Amino acid sequence: MNRLTQTLAVLGIAALSPMAHSTPAPSSRALEIDLQKTGAPINPFIYGQFIEHLGRCVYGGIWAEMLEDRKFYFPITPDYDPYKSLQDTAFPVVGASPWQILGSPERVQMTTAESFVGQYTPALAAGAAIRQHDLAIVAGKSYDGYIWLRNAGAERSTVEVRFADNPQGAKAQTATFTVPEGAYQKFPYTFEAASDSEKASLTVAVSSGHALVGTLSLMPADNVRGMRADTLKLLKELDAPIYRWPGGNFVSGYNWRDGIGDRDRRPPRKNPAWTGVEHNDFGTDEFIDFCREIGTEPTIAANTGFGDAYSAAQWVEYCNATGDTIGGQWRVDNGNYEPYHVKYWCVGNEMWGPWQLGFMQLDHYVLKHNEVADAMRAVDDQLVLIGVGAVDQINKDHDPEQAKANKLWSVGMMEKSADHMEMISEHFYSGQTPWTTQGELPTVEHVTLMRDQIRRITDEHRRLQPQIEELRGKTMPIAMDEWNYWHRDYQYGELGCVYDLKDALGTVVALHEFYRQSDLIQIANYAQTVNVIGCIKTSKTEAELATTGIALKLYRAQWQPIPLQLPIDAHGSLDVAASQSTDGKVLTISVVNPTDQAATLDLSGLDLPPQATVWTITGPDHRARNAPGQTRQVDATESQANPRQGITAPALSSVLYRIEL
């Protein structure tokens, strides 16, 4: 059967939700779907993700290290204030050490003369101790760690590491080490939690002699080469096929060389774009290991802000070249003998924005982009390079009259750098963003925000690209490598922005639009995966899919790759999409219903099987949320239904039907 006609009659919508403006119910209407009228195949990379060194995305989210400032970036002082502890905020307070001095303060000195890593190393005399509070532990769970120590006196020193489930350090488990003269030595320890606690503590005490504490670590014993096992489990369920790293604004001040080599010897730095410390524990090798562990394709963003062409090319060497190059030999020296073969590279990030480190005018930036791209391709000519775009950003000039003549940034990039990139990036964020005064919208309007942004960007590219002679009639694909809701009520804590049911429904509507734009959008990276504004939220001991993560997981797993062309916006308040498998044997239909009344799609006129699998995403109300350690309020429930009786989308829901034809 070459052609099927589907009649979809929209029935039963009487009113909108209390959060929606009242609009007439859509009248019943027929919709014909021709299975021969298909769109371009959906690139699975539209289900990509983006992780950045921001808040608790990497450290505290993906990375399993429990100790803050383990390399002593901040000097330990008697002015310890637990309310300014690095543990307490997503954007840690600059200048506050999380380590408390116990005993006489003069017995703890920060030395620079014999520093182990970074600027400072604490020197402890007999009777001195330092302690970190607010560690979260789970009863019966083991915790592994180590400490680097050096004897700073004439005789051997004795150092104790104490692990307690309380802030006072009472009834602590203790590991005792005798530190001989000589160089720094590494001493391992393992503890087992006797009870659940969010107020556990770790203490380092010198009972005799003098000792330098180089660095130390504490992780749950079930960590996977330094990564949190609970977060990895959810990341594997999410099954995103491509990840972008390390930024974001972060990359424009990031020196990738700081993040390679012995992890304990990598220098801590001030986060160049955000507040807090960059520990450099999660660098290039860890990112590649992360990608291999969860089975995803890596994308690395090169630094075109404060960075240069030589550094970008050397980063490509480190990842892709053999040991006969400087960068490739560094990788070999670090124990990774085979090249990583990183294919996808972003050449910079948002260089059109004045907030960006190294921001410059378009006419200057295209020169830098081309120089960097040439240097990277000289190392590996098989790279897929993604240039910085912003179709709605005019290259601003101090002279208002001159600014009128300036080009749209994306247009200028495609005119001057089309042969120096394979894709152009676009970014957008929607919602009650920190830089708008917009309040909470009705649900029916809220769920279309991201769809409208995608449509705005693609409409502009479809209008502008044919006018750019340098493209020679070709299409420049879009990498939408940052997109998401970003709400003003961002919680500056562990979770970041907490998403609700209406955000999940809006995420599905955005996916529908990506399907409609499958000929133009080839990559989409949801920001920023874990915590911050991500789709996975973690506490110190647990991890959970946010409502948006529920949607992304389901559609990545079930949606078929060949989109079917449906009339746009033909269903009133409903958003509808359909697709089929490459062999045409499976039909998937998705309906988002943001109203407070159920809707039914009548599939009369089709020879349908009597059974289909249905997944429904919904919750008790539009503000329903998920949180680590709590019962899910929003989930995707699976059931069976007879599609001959129509497709029902409950109020405030997204439904996905899988029909075997």
C-alpha positions as CSV (number, residue, x, y, z in Angstrom):
1,M,0.0,0.0,0.0
2,N,1.8,3.1,-1.3
3,R,-0.5,5.6,0.2
4,L,-2.6,5.8,3.4
5,T,-5.2,8.4,4.2
6,Q,-5.6,9.1,7.9
7,T,-8.6,11.0,9.2
8,L,-7.8,12.6,12.5
9,A,-10.8,14.2,14.1
10,V,-10.0,16.3,17.1
11,L,-12.8,15.8,19.7
12,G,-13.8,16.6,23.2
13,I,-11.9,19.8,24.1
14,A,-14.2,22.0,26.1
15,A,-11.8,24.5,27.8
16,L,-8.2,25.3,28.6
17,S,-6.5,24.8,31.9
18,P,-6.7,27.4,34.6
19,M,-3.2,28.6,33.6
20,A,-4.4,29.1,30.0
21,H,-6.4,31.9,28.4
22,S,-9.8,30.7,27.4
23,T,-10.0,29.9,23.7
24,P,-12.6,28.1,21.6
25,A,-12.2,24.4,21.3
26,P,-10.9,23.3,18.0
27,S,-13.5,22.1,15.6
28,S,-13.4,18.5,14.3
29,R,-11.3,18.4,11.2
30,A,-9.9,15.7,8.9
31,L,-6.2,15.5,8.2
32,E,-4.8,13.4,5.3
33,I,-1.3,12.0,5.8
34,D,0.5,10.7,2.7
35,L,3.2,8.3,3.8
36,Q,5.1,9.2,0.6
37,K,5.3,12.8,1.8
38,T,8.1,12.4,4.3
39,G,10.7,14.8,5.6
40,A,14.4,14.3,5.7
41,P,15.6,11.6,8.0
42,I,15.9,12.8,11.6
43,N,19.5,12.9,12.6
44,P,19.8,11.1,16.0
45,F,22.2,13.8,17.1
46,I,19.2,16.1,17.8
47,Y,19.0,14.2,21.1
48,G,22.4,15.4,22.1
49,Q,23.5,16.9,25.4
50,F,25.8,19.6,26.6
51,I,27.8,19.6,29.8
52,E,29.7,22.6,31.1
53,H,31.9,23.4,34.0
54,L,29.2,25.4,35.7
55,G,27.6,25.0,39.1
56,R,27.2,21.3,39.9
57,C,27.0,20.0,36.4
58,V,30.4,18.3,36.4
59,Y,31.7,18.6,40.0
60,G,28.9,17.3,42.3
61,G,26.9,16.0,39.4
62,I,28.9,13.7,37.2
63,W,32.2,13.6,39.1
64,A,32.1,11.7,42.4
65,E,34.5,13.7,44.5
66,M,32.9,14.5,47.8
67,L,35.5,17.0,49.1
68,E,35.4,20.6,48.1
69,D,38.6,22.5,47.4
70,R,40.6,19.3,47.9
71,K,43.7,21.0,46.4
72,F,43.5,24.0,48.7
73,Y,43.0,26.8,46.1
74,F,41.7,29.0,49.0
75,P,44.0,29.4,52.0
76,I,42.7,27.9,55.2
77,T,42.2,30.6,57.7
78,P,40.7,31.0,61.2
79,D,37.8,32.9,59.6
80,Y,36.0,29.7,58.7
81,D,32.3,30.4,58.1
82,P,30.2,27.2,57.4
83,Y,27.5,29.4,55.8
84,K,30.0,30.4,53.1
85,S,31.2,26.8,52.6
86,L,31.7,25.8,49.0
87,Q,29.2,23.0,49.7
88,D,26.3,25.4,50.1
89,T,25.8,27.0,46.8
90,A,25.7,26.1,43.1
91,F,28.0,29.0,42.4
92,P,30.5,28.8,45.3
93,V,31.6,31.9,47.1
94,V,35.0,33.0,45.9
95,G,37.4,33.4,48.8
96,A,35.9,31.0,51.3
97,S,37.7,27.8,52.2
98,P,35.5,24.9,53.3
99,W,38.2,23.7,55.7
100,Q,37.9,24.5,59.4
101,I,41.0,24.8,61.6
102,L,40.7,22.8,64.9
103,G,42.9,23.7,67.8
104,S,45.4,26.5,67.8
105,P,45.3,28.5,64.4
106,E,49.0,29.2,64.5
107,R,49.7,25.5,64.1
108,V,48.2,25.6,60.6
109,Q,50.2,27.5,58.0
110,M,49.7,27.9,54.3
111,T,53.1,27.4,52.7
112,T,54.0,28.3,49.1
113,A,57.6,27.2,49.3
114,E,56.9,23.4,49.0
115,S,53.5,23.5,47.4
116,F,52.2,20.1,46.1
117,V,49.8,21.6,43.6
118,G,48.7,25.2,43.0
119,Q,49.8,28.0,45.1
120,Y,49.2,26.8,48.7
121,T,49.8,23.7,50.7
122,P,48.8,23.5,54.4
123,A,51.5,22.7,56.9
124,L,50.3,21.2,60.1
125,A,52.2,21.0,63.4
126,A,51.6,18.4,66.1
127,G,48.2,19.0,67.7
128,A,46.7,20.8,64.7
129,A,43.8,19.5,62.6
130,I,41.6,20.6,59.7
131,R,38.1,19.4,59.1
132,Q,35.5,19.5,56.3
133,H,31.8,19.4,57.2
134,D,28.5,18.6,55.5
135,L,29.5,15.4,53.7
136,A,26.6,13.2,52.9
137,I,26.9,9.5,53.5
138,V,24.6,6.4,53.3
139,A,24.6,3.7,55.9
140,G,26.5,0.6,54.9
141,K,28.2,2.2,51.9
142,S,32.0,2.3,51.6
143,Y,34.0,5.4,50.8
144,D,37.5,5.2,49.3
145,G,40.1,7.9,49.4
146,Y,43.7,8.9,49.8
147,I,45.9,11.6,51.1
148,W,49.3,12.9,49.9
149,L,51.6,13.7,52.8
150,R,55.2,14.9,53.3
151,N,57.1,15.0,56.5
152,A,58.0,18.6,57.2
153,G,60.1,18.0,60.4
154,A,63.3,16.4,61.6
155,E,61.5,13.2,62.7
156,R,58.7,11.0,61.4
157,S,55.3,12.5,61.7
158,T,52.1,10.8,62.5
159,V,48.9,11.8,60.7
160,E,45.3,10.6,61.3
161,V,42.4,10.8,58.9
162,R,39.1,10.6,60.8
163,F,35.7,9.9,59.2
164,A,32.6,10.6,61.3
165,D,28.9,10.7,60.7
166,N,28.6,13.9,62.6
167,P,30.1,17.5,62.5
168,Q,31.8,17.1,65.9
169,G,33.9,14.2,64.7
170,A,32.7,12.0,67.5
171,K,33.0,8.2,67.3
172,A,35.1,8.6,64.2
173,Q,36.7,5.8,62.2
174,T,40.4,6.5,62.0
175,A,43.2,5.7,59.6
176,T,46.7,6.4,61.0
177,F,49.8,7.0,58.8
178,T,53.4,7.3,59.7
179,V,55.1,9.7,57.3
180,P,58.8,9.2,56.8
181,E,61.3,11.8,55.6
182,G,61.5,12.4,51.8
183,A,59.1,13.2,49.0
184,Y,55.4,13.3,49.1
185,Q,53.8,9.9,49.5
186,K,50.2,8.7,48.8
187,F,48.3,7.0,51.6
188,P,45.0,5.2,50.8
189,Y,42.0,4.8,53.2
190,T,38.6,3.2,53.2
191,F,35.7,3.9,55.5
192,E,32.2,2.5,55.9
193,A,29.3,4.6,56.9
194,A,27.5,3.4,60.0
195,S,24.5,5.6,59.5
196,D,22.8,8.0,57.0
197,S,24.0,11.5,57.5
198,E,24.1,14.8,55.6
199,K,26.4,16.2,58.4
200,A,29.3,13.8,58.2
201,S,32.9,15.2,58.5
202,L,36.4,14.3,57.5
203,T,39.3,15.4,59.7
204,V,43.1,15.5,59.1
205,A,45.0,15.6,62.3
206,V,48.8,15.6,63.1
207,S,49.5,13.8,66.4
208,S,53.2,14.1,66.2
209,G,55.8,15.9,64.1
210,H,55.0,18.3,61.3
211,A,53.3,17.3,58.0
212,L,52.5,18.9,54.7
213,V,49.1,17.9,53.3
214,G,49.4,18.0,49.5
215,T,45.9,17.0,48.5
216,L,43.3,14.4,49.4
217,S,40.2,12.7,48.1
218,L,37.1,10.9,49.2
219,M,34.6,9.2,46.8
220,P,31.9,6.6,47.2
221,A,33.6,3.2,46.6
222,D,31.1,2.4,43.8
223,N,32.5,5.3,41.6
224,V,33.3,4.4,38.1
225,R,36.8,5.7,37.5
226,G,35.9,8.9,39.3
227,M,32.3,9.2,38.0
228,R,29.1,8.9,40.1
229,A,27.5,5.5,39.5
230,D,24.0,6.8,40.1
231,T,24.4,9.7,37.6
232,L,25.9,7.3,35.0
233,K,22.9,5.0,35.3
234,L,20.5,7.8,34.4
235,L,22.8,9.1,31.6
236,K,22.8,5.6,30.1
237,E,19.0,5.6,30.2
238,L,19.0,9.0,28.6
239,D,21.1,7.5,25.8
240,A,22.1,10.8,24.2
241,P,24.2,10.1,21.1
242,I,26.5,13.1,21.3
243,Y,27.8,15.3,24.1
244,R,29.3,18.8,23.8
245,W,32.0,19.9,26.3
246,P,33.6,21.8,28.1
247,G,31.5,25.0,27.4
248,G,29.8,27.3,27.0
249,N,31.3,30.5,28.3
250,F,33.7,28.4,30.3
251,V,35.7,27.4,27.3
252,S,36.7,30.9,26.3
253,G,39.0,31.1,29.3
254,Y,39.9,27.4,29.6
255,N,43.4,26.2,29.1
256,W,42.9,22.5,28.2
257,R,46.5,21.7,29.2
258,D,45.6,22.3,32.9
259,G,43.3,19.3,32.6
260,I,45.7,16.6,31.5
261,G,48.3,14.5,33.3
262,D,48.3,13.3,36.9
263,R,45.0,14.4,38.3
264,D,46.3,15.3,41.7
265,R,49.0,17.5,40.2
266,R,46.7,19.5,37.9
267,P,46.5,23.1,39.2
268,P,43.2,24.4,40.6
269,R,42.1,27.6,38.9
270,K,39.4,30.2,39.4
271,N,36.6,29.3,37.0
272,P,37.2,31.8,34.2
273,A,33.6,32.4,33.3
274,W,31.6,31.6,36.4
275,T,32.3,31.8,40.1
276,G,34.0,29.1,42.1
277,V,37.0,26.9,41.5
278,E,37.9,24.8,38.5
279,H,39.6,21.8,40.1
280,N,40.8,20.4,36.7
281,D,39.9,16.9,37.9
282,F,37.7,16.4,34.9
283,G,39.7,17.1,31.8
284,T,40.0,15.8,28.2
285,D,40.9,12.2,29.2
286,E,38.0,12.0,31.7
287,F,35.6,13.4,29.1
288,I,36.6,10.8,26.6
289,D,36.3,8.1,29.2
290,F,32.9,9.5,30.2
291,C,31.8,9.3,26.5
292,R,33.0,5.8,26.1
293,E,31.4,4.7,29.3
294,I,27.9,5.9,28.3
295,G,28.4,5.1,24.6
296,T,28.2,8.6,23.0
297,E,30.1,10.7,20.5
298,P,32.3,13.5,21.9
299,T,32.2,17.1,20.7
300,I,34.9,19.4,22.0
301,A,34.6,23.2,21.9
302,A,37.9,24.9,21.2
303,N,38.8,28.2,22.9
304,T,38.7,31.1,20.4
305,G,38.2,33.7,23.2
306,F,41.4,34.0,25.1
307,G,42.8,30.9,23.2
308,D,44.8,30.9,20.0
309,A,45.2,28.7,16.9
310,Y,48.3,27.0,18.1
311,S,46.5,25.8,21.3
312,A,43.4,24.6,19.4
313,A,45.6,22.7,17.0
314,Q,47.6,21.1,19.8
315,W,44.4,20.0,21.4
316,V,43.4,18.2,18.2
317,E,46.9,16.6,18.3
318,Y,46.3,15.5,21.8
319,C,43.0,13.8,20.8
320,N,43.7,12.6,17.3
321,A,47.3,12.5,16.4
322,T,50.0,9.8,16.9
323,G,53.0,10.1,19.2
324,D,55.1,11.8,16.6
325,T,53.4,15.1,17.5
326,I,53.8,17.1,20.7
327,G,50.2,16.8,21.7
328,G,49.9,13.2,20.7
329,Q,53.0,12.3,22.7
330,W,51.5,14.0,25.8
331,R,48.5,11.7,25.4
332,V,50.7,8.6,25.1
333,D,52.7,9.8,28.1
334,N,49.5,10.0,30.1
335,G,48.8,6.3,29.3
336,N,46.4,6.6,26.4
337,Y,48.3,5.1,23.5
338,E,45.6,5.1,20.8
339,P,44.2,8.4,19.4
340,Y,40.7,9.3,20.5
341,H,39.5,10.3,17.0
342,V,37.3,13.2,18.1
343,K,35.5,14.2,14.9
344,Y,33.2,17.0,16.0
345,W,34.7,20.3,17.2
346,C,33.1,23.7,17.9
347,V,35.3,26.6,16.9
348,G,34.5,28.9,19.8
349,N,31.4,29.7,21.7
350,E,29.1,32.8,21.4
351,M,31.9,35.1,20.4
352,W,29.3,37.6,19.3
353,G,28.3,38.3,23.0
354,P,30.0,41.1,25.0
355,W,29.9,38.8,28.1
356,Q,32.2,36.3,26.3
357,L,35.9,36.3,27.2
358,G,37.8,37.5,24.2
359,F,34.7,39.0,22.5
360,M,35.4,40.8,19.3
361,Q,33.8,42.4,16.3
362,L,32.6,40.2,13.5
363,D,35.0,41.5,10.9
364,H,37.9,40.6,13.2
365,Y,36.4,37.3,14.5
366,V,36.0,35.7,11.0
367,L,39.8,36.1,10.6
368,K,40.4,34.4,13.9
369,H,37.9,31.6,13.1
370,N,39.5,30.9,9.8
371,E,43.0,30.9,11.3
372,V,41.9,28.5,14.1
373,A,40.0,26.3,11.6
374,D,43.0,26.1,9.3
375,A,45.3,25.1,12.1
376,M,43.0,22.4,13.4
377,R,42.5,21.0,9.9
378,A,46.2,20.9,9.4
379,V,46.3,18.3,12.1
380,D,43.3,16.4,11.1
381,D,41.5,17.2,7.8
382,Q,38.6,14.9,8.7
383,L,37.2,17.2,11.4
384,V,33.6,18.4,11.3
385,L,33.9,22.0,12.4
386,I,31.0,24.0,13.9
387,G,31.2,27.8,13.6
388,V,29.8,30.3,16.0
389,G,26.4,31.6,14.8
390,A,23.6,33.9,16.0
391,V,21.1,34.6,13.3
392,D,19.4,37.3,15.2
393,Q,22.5,39.1,16.6
394,I,23.7,42.2,14.8
395,N,27.4,42.8,15.1
396,K,27.2,45.9,17.3
397,D,29.3,49.0,16.9
398,H,29.7,52.0,19.1
399,D,28.5,54.3,16.3
400,P,24.7,53.8,16.1
401,E,24.6,54.8,12.4
402,Q,27.4,52.3,11.6
403,A,25.7,49.6,13.6
404,K,22.7,49.8,11.2
405,A,25.0,48.7,8.4
406,N,26.5,45.8,10.4
407,K,25.6,42.3,9.3
408,L,23.7,39.6,11.2
409,W,26.4,37.6,12.8
410,S,25.4,34.3,11.1
411,V,25.3,35.9,7.7
412,G,28.8,37.4,8.2
413,M,30.1,34.0,9.3
414,M,28.7,32.2,6.3
415,E,30.0,34.9,3.9
416,K,33.5,34.9,5.3
417,S,33.9,31.4,6.7
418,A,31.6,29.1,4.8
419,D,34.6,27.1,3.6
420,H,36.0,26.9,7.1
421,M,33.1,25.1,8.8
422,E,30.7,22.3,8.1
423,M,27.9,23.6,10.4
424,I,26.9,26.8,12.1
425,S,25.7,26.9,15.7
426,E,22.6,28.6,17.1
427,H,21.6,29.0,20.7
428,F,18.4,29.8,22.5
429,Y,16.8,29.7,26.0
430,S,13.1,30.2,26.7
431,G,11.0,30.8,29.8
432,Q,11.1,33.2,32.7
433,T,14.8,33.8,32.0
434,P,17.1,35.8,34.4
435,W,17.4,38.5,31.8
436,T,13.6,39.1,31.1
437,T,10.8,40.5,33.2
438,Q,8.3,38.0,31.8
439,G,6.2,36.3,34.5
440,E,4.7,32.8,34.4
441,L,2.7,32.2,31.2
442,P,-0.4,30.2,30.8
443,T,0.5,26.5,30.1
444,V,-0.8,26.6,26.6
445,E,1.6,29.5,25.8
446,H,4.4,28.1,27.8
447,V,4.7,24.9,25.9
448,T,5.1,26.7,22.6
449,L,8.0,28.9,23.7
450,M,10.8,26.7,22.5
451,R,9.0,25.6,19.4
452,D,8.6,29.2,18.4
453,Q,12.3,29.9,19.0
454,I,13.3,26.9,16.8
455,R,10.9,28.1,14.1
456,R,12.2,31.7,14.3
457,I,15.8,30.6,13.8
458,T,15.1,28.1,11.0
459,D,12.8,30.6,9.2
460,E,15.6,33.2,9.2
461,H,18.1,30.7,7.9
462,R,15.7,29.6,5.2
463,R,15.2,33.2,4.2
464,L,18.9,34.3,4.4
465,Q,21.0,31.3,3.2
466,P,19.8,31.4,-0.4
467,Q,20.9,35.0,-0.6
468,I,24.5,34.2,0.5
469,E,26.6,33.8,-2.7
470,E,29.5,32.2,-0.8
471,L,27.3,29.1,0.0
472,R,27.0,28.5,-3.7
473,G,23.5,27.2,-3.4
474,K,24.3,24.7,-0.7
475,T,22.6,24.6,2.7
476,M,24.7,25.3,5.8
477,P,23.3,22.8,8.5
478,I,22.5,24.1,11.9
479,A,23.9,22.7,15.2
480,M,21.5,24.0,17.9
481,D,24.1,23.2,20.4
482,E,22.5,25.0,23.4
483,W,18.8,25.0,23.9
484,N,16.4,24.7,26.9
485,Y,14.1,26.4,29.2
486,W,15.8,28.7,31.7
487,H,13.7,30.1,34.4
488,R,14.3,33.1,36.7
489,D,13.5,31.0,39.8
490,Y,16.8,29.2,39.4
491,Q,17.6,27.7,42.8
492,Y,21.2,28.4,43.7
493,G,21.6,25.1,45.3
494,E,22.4,21.6,44.3
495,L,19.6,21.1,41.8
496,G,19.6,24.3,39.8
497,C,16.5,25.0,37.8
498,V,13.7,22.7,38.9
499,Y,11.5,21.7,36.0
500,D,7.8,20.8,36.2
501,L,5.2,19.1,34.0
502,K,4.6,22.0,31.7
503,D,8.4,22.1,31.0
504,A,8.3,18.4,30.0
505,L,5.4,19.1,27.7
506,G,7.2,22.0,26.2
507,T,10.3,19.8,25.6
508,V,8.2,17.4,23.6
509,V,6.8,20.2,21.6
510,A,10.3,21.4,20.9
511,L,11.3,17.9,19.8
512,H,8.3,18.0,17.4
513,E,9.7,21.1,15.8
514,F,13.2,19.6,15.5
515,Y,11.5,16.7,13.6
516,R,9.8,19.2,11.3
517,Q,13.2,20.9,10.6
518,S,15.1,17.7,10.1
519,D,16.5,18.9,6.7
520,L,18.2,21.9,8.4
521,I,19.0,21.0,12.0
522,Q,21.5,18.2,12.3
523,I,22.6,18.5,15.9
524,A,20.9,19.8,19.0
525,N,22.5,19.8,22.5
526,Y,20.2,20.1,25.5
527,A,21.9,22.2,28.1
528,Q,23.4,21.3,30.6
529,T,22.5,17.7,31.3
530,V,23.1,17.5,35.1
531,N,21.9,20.0,37.6
532,V,22.1,23.7,36.7
533,I,19.4,23.8,34.0
534,G,19.8,20.1,33.1
535,C,17.4,17.1,32.8
536,I,19.1,15.1,35.6
537,K,19.1,16.4,39.2
538,T,21.4,15.1,41.9
539,S,21.6,15.5,45.6
540,K,24.8,14.5,47.3
541,T,23.7,10.9,47.5
542,E,21.0,10.4,44.9
543,A,20.1,11.2,41.3
544,E,16.8,11.5,39.4
545,L,15.5,12.4,36.0
546,A,13.8,15.8,35.9
547,T,10.5,16.0,34.1
548,T,12.3,17.1,31.0
549,G,14.6,14.1,31.3
550,I,11.6,11.8,31.3
551,A,10.5,13.3,27.9
552,L,14.0,13.2,26.3
553,K,14.5,9.6,27.4
554,L,11.2,8.4,26.0
555,Y,11.4,10.1,22.6
556,R,15.0,9.1,22.1
557,A,14.1,5.5,22.6
558,Q,10.8,5.3,20.8
559,W,10.4,8.0,18.1
560,Q,10.9,6.7,14.5
561,P,13.4,8.4,12.2
562,I,11.3,9.3,9.1
563,P,9.1,12.3,9.9
564,L,5.7,12.6,8.2
565,Q,4.6,15.9,6.9
566,L,1.5,17.2,8.8
567,P,-0.2,20.5,8.5
568,I,1.4,22.9,10.9
569,D,-0.7,24.3,13.8
570,A,-3.8,22.6,12.5
571,H,-4.9,21.2,15.8
572,G,-5.7,24.2,17.9
573,S,-4.0,23.9,21.3
574,L,-2.7,20.4,20.5
575,D,0.8,19.9,19.0
576,V,0.9,16.7,16.9
577,A,3.7,14.9,15.1
578,A,4.1,11.6,13.3
579,S,6.9,9.5,12.0
580,Q,7.6,6.1,10.6
581,S,10.4,3.5,10.6
582,T,12.7,3.3,7.7
583,D,10.9,0.2,6.5
584,G,7.5,1.7,6.9
585,K,6.3,-1.0,9.3
586,V,6.1,1.2,12.5
587,L,4.1,4.4,12.8
588,T,4.6,6.7,15.8
589,I,2.2,9.5,16.7
590,S,2.8,12.1,19.4
591,V,0.2,14.5,20.8
592,V,0.9,17.2,23.4
593,N,-2.3,18.3,25.1
594,P,-1.6,21.3,27.4
595,T,-5.3,21.9,28.2
596,D,-7.4,20.6,31.2
597,Q,-9.6,18.5,29.0
598,A,-8.9,15.2,27.3
599,A,-8.6,15.1,23.5
600,T,-9.2,12.2,21.2
601,L,-7.8,11.7,17.7
602,D,-10.0,9.5,15.6
603,L,-8.0,7.3,13.2
604,S,-11.0,6.1,11.3
605,G,-10.4,5.1,7.7
606,L,-7.3,3.1,8.5
607,D,-6.8,-0.7,8.6
608,L,-5.2,-0.6,12.1
609,P,-4.2,-3.4,14.4
610,P,-6.4,-3.8,17.5
611,Q,-3.5,-3.0,19.8
612,A,-0.8,-0.4,20.2
613,T,1.8,0.5,22.8
614,V,1.2,3.9,24.5
615,W,3.4,6.0,26.7
616,T,1.8,8.8,28.6
617,I,3.7,11.6,30.3
618,T,1.6,13.5,32.8
619,G,1.2,14.4,36.5
620,P,-1.2,15.7,39.1
621,D,-0.9,19.3,37.9
622,H,1.2,21.6,35.7
623,R,3.6,22.3,38.5
624,A,4.3,18.6,39.3
625,R,8.1,18.0,39.7
626,N,10.6,15.2,40.3
627,A,13.4,15.4,42.8
628,P,16.2,13.1,44.0
629,G,15.1,10.7,46.7
630,Q,11.4,11.4,46.3
631,T,8.6,9.5,44.5
632,R,8.3,10.8,40.9
633,Q,5.4,13.1,40.3
634,V,5.9,13.0,36.6
635,D,6.7,9.8,34.7
636,A,6.1,8.0,31.4
637,T,3.7,5.2,32.0
638,E,3.3,2.4,29.4
639,S,0.0,0.8,28.5
640,Q,-1.8,-0.9,25.7
641,A,-4.7,0.6,23.8
642,N,-6.8,-0.1,20.7
643,P,-6.0,2.6,18.1
644,R,-9.2,1.7,16.2
645,Q,-11.0,3.4,19.1
646,G,-9.0,6.6,18.6
647,I,-5.9,8.1,20.3
648,T,-6.7,9.8,23.6
649,A,-4.5,12.4,25.1
650,P,-5.4,13.1,28.7
651,A,-5.4,16.6,30.1
652,L,-1.9,18.1,30.6
653,S,-0.2,15.2,28.9
654,S,2.0,14.0,26.1
655,V,1.1,10.7,24.6
656,L,3.2,8.6,22.2
657,Y,1.6,5.8,20.3
658,R,3.6,3.1,18.6
659,I,1.5,1.3,16.0
660,E,2.7,-1.8,14.1
661,L,1.3,-1.4,10.6
